[in-house]
Amino acid sequence: MQSCFIIAAIASAIATSATLAIEKPLHAGIDYHRYLQQKDALRDDVANYFQTQAGQAAIKRDIWKREDREGDATDDELQRFFMAKQLVEKLSEQPPNANFTTESPFTMLTTKEFQEYVGLSTGEGSANLLLGEHPEHRTHVTTNSNSRQSRHIVDINGKVVVDGSSGDTTNNSNGRVHPNPLLNPTSAPQPIQPTSNPGLPTRVPQPTPPSQPTINPSFPTRAPRPTEGAAPQPNPMSPTAGPRPKPMPTHPPSPTFGPGPAPAPDPKPAPGPGPTTSPSTSPSTSPSPSDGSNSGGGVNWKTKGCVSEARNQGQCGSCWAFATAAAIESAYCIKNGNKMTQLSEQQITSCDTSNNGCNGGYPNKAIEWAKSNGGVCSLESYAYTGQGQCKSDCKKVDFQIKGAQSVTGASGLEQALQKQPVIVTVAAGNNAWKQYSSGVLSSCDTTAQDHAVLVYGYTNDAWLVKNSWGATWGEQGSLRMKRSSEGTGTCGILTTMVYPEL
């Protein structure tokens, strides 16, 4: 009998130890006492989150992999969701212009994981990013005996492939260092074909600031973004597009903080079929500056039918290709009487050998590639998969591109937008972008340019921006950013800007 009591006591001790091993903070910086107070309620919050379109998108896009999709939330999931709620509360203490929510595809990622997902390597003073480089090349910042920071890009075997202190060099496939392609646009990175397992980005040289513009700025852009399903289809939000996310069961919504209701989305005219070759009657001159203007002031090319719905770049560092395709198709739409023909981001990603495919690229070089290629294939004939070799059996949309034109400053961006949408780079690897829901984003807590997007218009107080993270993020895939002429603007939006001239 005594031995039975001893065995029972040992079993109880083991169970208690196991419980204590699980019941502990799993993430640095978590307010664990407050977490324990909310833990029971968090179970319902997490269950409801994974029933929303954002939560479903996180799973489908492999942003978050659940150990048991039908089971209860793990302690890790509960703590991650709790930290996201804290982020939303903190973000909502800022000026009441934007709304933030836990109902984001990126809610389950920690701040650091999201930064890596977008492409932001950590390290103070470690220069600038090549948006979309492969994860094997991570930037490490060290301090030498003279207290000068040195920048090392190291491969997965620990071999230093770039070693410098200024941050304005990048490596090629031979391991040699060549000048920053931002300063020398002819120095293209060694092309790398997309792979079935595209990785995360690393650093590169930063674009020249607006006060010292280059004639033909090369700026790398990247940010791996989710893809709905295995093979995204054209224009996921239009009636003629690929499958939209299935309606999810109704559940109490995840908390959304921030004043005021979310603004109504822009009207979404169905895109016209658009010709597959340049018509002989195409206008020979560019539209007048007033063509994109709204009667109430500002410019919005989406309401003119010349901005397609936000699409997903998936687990591929191809935001540079998405932004380029979006800019060219918008410019062609404007020149072709507001008839939209969506272009293939996959062709640009796979076939532009001057860039690095899923490992990052430079939009201005992509524009030059489209120029030399005599056009880009239609999205309908060359769907986006986020991987694969270049193929030529697609339906090319023939048009003439004169080249890539740079833009400087807030006034320059406003003037350019009166003519057509513009590609810009932004600092997106931060909590504001991670949890953004709606409204006017007025600040970011990071500065490194790690993502390329399309600015398609402006209002009195905001730039209108199309992202490539799918329709479950932000305002159906778009966002508004505060207009400012100070420095590099909100989230560095004025740092580097370019558009294709047709």
Sequence and secondary structure as in RCSB ss.txt:
>XXXX:A:sequence
MQSCFIIAAIASAIATSATLAIEKPLHAGIDYHRYLQQKDALRDDVANYFQTQAGQAAIKRDIWKREDREGDATD
DELQRFFMAKQLVEKLSEQPPNANFTTESPFTMLTTKEFQEYVGLSTGEGSANLLLGEHPEHRTHVTTNSNSRQS
RHIVDINGKVVVDGSSGDTTNNSNGRVHPNPLLNPTSAPQPIQPTSNPGLPTRVPQPTPPSQPTINPSFPTRAPR
PTEGAAPQPNPMSPTAGPRPKPMPTHPPSPTFGPGPAPAPDPKPAPGPGPTTSPSTSPSTSPSPSDGSNSGGGVN
WKTKGCVSEARNQGQCGSCWAFATAAAIESAYCIKNGNKMTQLSEQQITSCDTSNNGCNGGYPNKAIEWAKSNGG
VCSLESYAYTGQGQCKSDCKKVDFQIKGAQSVTGASGLEQALQKQPVIVTVAAGNNAWKQYSSGVLSSCDTTAQD
HAVLVYGYTNDAWLVKNSWGATWGEQGSLRMKRSSEGTGTCGILTTMVYPEL
>XXXX:A:secstr
 HHHHHHHHHHHHHHHHHHHHHSS  STT  HHHHHHHHHHHHHHHHHHTTSHHHHHHHHTTSS  S TTS   H
HHHHHHHHHHHHHHHHTTS TTEEEES STTTTS HHHHHHHHT    TT   EETT  TTSEEEEEE TTS EE
EEEE TTS EEEEESSS EEE TTS EEE TTT TT         SS    EE      TTS  SS    B    
  SSSS  S TTSTTSS             EESSS               SS  TT  SS   TTTTB TTSSEE
TTTTT S    B  SSB HHHHHHHHHHHHHHHHHTTS    B HHHHHHH TTS TTB B HHHHHHHHHHHTE
EEBTTTS   S       S EEE    EEEEE HHHHHHHHHTTS EEEEE   SHHHHHEEEEEE   S  S  
EEEEEEEE SSEEEEE SB TTSTBTTEEEEE   STT GGGTTSSEEEEE 
